[in-house]
């Protein structure tokens, strides 16, 4: 059975991957300079979003666990939670 931290990282990675892919594909499709080489840029967006998502998910998932906050930090919040 996988740990809670692993499940959080997997779920966060999927959501972050979707956001990164969406932003990347809209950028590629909207910028006229990229329109000549869509066969190159679309796979690049897919690979980059798959590569970067787990790295960002590790940071976000860590902040989702209450035990990783102190009582003082829980009251103050941070950049992600506000």
CORLIN-V113784 format. One record per run of one state. SS is the DSSP state (H for helix, E for strand, - for the rest). FROM is the first residue (numbers start at 1). TO is the last residue. Records with the same first field share a line. If there is no record, write none. Layout:
SS = FROM-TO ; FROM-TO
//
This chain:
- = 1-3 ; 31-31 ; 65-65 ; 69-70 ; 77-82
H = 4-30 ; 32-64 ; 66-68 ; 71-76
//
